Amino acid sequence: MTRWGVVATVKAPLPAILDFAAWHLSQGAHRLYLYLDDDPQGAEERLRRHPRIRVTVTDAAYWAKRNGRPDKHQVRQTVNARHAANRRAECDWLAHIDVDEFLLPDRPLADQLAELPNTALCARVRPVEALAPGDGAAPGETAFKAFPLDQRARQTAAEACFPTWGQHLSGGFLSHVAGKLFFRTGLKGLQIRIHNVILDGVQNPGEAALTDTELGHFHAADWDHFRQVYRFRLTHGSYRAELNPQVRRDGALNLHDLFGAIEASGGEDALRAFYDEVCTASAGLCTRLEDHGLLRRHRMALAENRARHFPDFA
């Protein structure tokens, strides 16, 4: 049977880490390679107890062997992913994703990966972005927004679904639309990036699309979470000033400038109005997304799943 696993650099509260781990174990992951950027509430001890999880604490000793700890978390992610890829292979495929990203397969991932041709050295999973709870989603349900791959259709749908801000947002997303990759293990010299891999100078050799799996991204899962990470993202993350606008059209703002303009117009109240329109599962937004075939609904039962895999966690 084809074996697959996940490699992730994690810095999150313990319940979030356990939710991430438990979800992917339930989806059939043979191994999880988790690199702790810190160790909240004894995460290392709890994770090590599970036979399918391999934990690495990236402490001073770890980074001393790798020319020091990189300042940018994106660089730390790629170093850790390379470390996992260079281990003795326990899986045929690895997915390099983040702790707020959840693979959502329509059928077993092992089957999907086994069906790929031998020439496919990597396989892309496209994201769907989680919406905060609202009156457009049933209790216990998470609604996600998707996007069309075609650029023109994507922009048309964004402006229809997000009438105030869609002109600046690719597909109405705040985060990446590139998705993440599975890559085959045992590839000597493979360079791993956040959204791509490179082998012998070729980017994403033989890339295939896993069309029966989406990547549920909890980028702005609720208003409190959004506010908590907002300032960091403006300076160091996906909203930083040097990034290009998401949308390729005259007058489109990058997220840093867009959020600056929103705050200048009305402070946090204006930012909250933006969040309510773009990131919340309101009845109106869910209807518009559904009309364009871009609404996904999942019952993930994360707390129950966590209890099944980590029953000692209260």
C-alpha positions, 0 to 999 in steps of 0.5 A: 500500500502507498504510504504517505505522511506530513511534515510541518513546522508548528508553533501553536497552542497545544490543542491546535497541534493535537487537532492537526495531528489527530485529523491527519492520523484519521485521514490515514497518514502513516507518519507525521514529522512535526518540528516544534518551533517551541514546546507549548504545554509539553507538546513534545511529551504528548506527541511522542507517545503516539507511534506514528508521530516523529517529533523534533524540538528545534532548540538551540542545539538543533539550530547549532548544527545548521548554522544558526536559527533563521530569523524568517519562519519561512526559512525555518520551515524549508530547513525542517522539511528538508531534514524530514525528507533526508531521513530514512524513508518511512513514507512514499510521499510527504506533504509539506503543510502548516499547522492551520492546514487540513487535508480534505480528501474525498477518497483515501489519499493512499489510493489517489497517490498510488494512481499517479504515474511514475513521472509525477514526482510531486502533486499539488493540493489546492486550498479552500479557505475556512470561514468563521461561523455565521448564519450561513453554516449549520451548527458543527459545520465548517464552511469553506470558500473555494476559487476557480483555477481560471484567472478570469473566472476567478476574478469575476467570481470574487467580485460577485461574491465579495462586492466591496473588496473582491477587486483586490482579492484573488478569489476572495482569499486572504492567503495563498491560492497556490496550494501545497505539494506532496512530493516523493521521498528518496529524491536526492538533491530535492530542494523544498520550498513553501509552495514548490520543490526543485530537483536538478534545476527543474521546478515541480518536476512532473507535477500532477493535481490531486483533484479529489483532495482540497487543503482546508486553510484556517487562515482566519478561523475567527475574529479573535484569531485574526486580530491576534496574528494580524500585526505579525502578518503585516510585518513578517507574514503574508500581509507584509509590504513587499509582497505583490498585489494578489490581483493582476489588474490596474489599481489593485492593492496588495494586502498590506496597503489594503489593510492600511487603507481600511484601518485609515478609514475607520480603525478596528471597526472598519477592519471588523466590517471587512472581516465580516464580509470576507471571512464569515459564513453569512447567509448572503456570502454562502448563497453567493458562493454556492451560486458559483459552485465555490462553497464547501461544507465539512463536519470535522468534529475536531474535538472528538477526533482529538479525544480519539487519538489523544485520550489523555488530553483533557 
